[in-house]
Amino acid sequence: MSHFLGILYIPPSKQLTKETQLQVLGLWLLVQSLSFIVAGASVTALLVYDDLKATSFPVFMALVIVTNVSGALAALSTLAGTILIEREWYDGNISSSF
């Protein structure tokens, strides 16, 4: 079984190197941050334009869908990052000197 970590393809026989770990962590932080920013902006737009459902229903639905998708992506990104960090911590690859 192959593994896809973000946009990086990791074959099952290859272990993560330090550079790959840093790439995955950077990608994880980028996706998580951008997802939370997009979700926050769409929720803010929904709150500011409170009559949007009555005036422009397609825009309202688009904002609701963007909020749900970006929130789900942020939650999945958080879970993936937590799993990655805990796996590396358990394997002893992360220094515990802090």
CORPE-V743247 format. One record per run of one state. SS is the DSSP state (H for helix, E for strand, - for the rest). FROM is the first residue (numbers start at 1). LEN is the number of residues. If there is no record, write none. Layout:
BEGIN
ss-><SS/SS>
from-><FROM/FROM>
len-><LEN/LEN>
END
This chain:
BEGIN
ss-><-/E/-/E/-/H/-/H/-/H/->
from-><1/3/6/8/11/18/49/52/56/57/92>
len-><2/3/2/3/7/31/3/4/1/35/7>
END
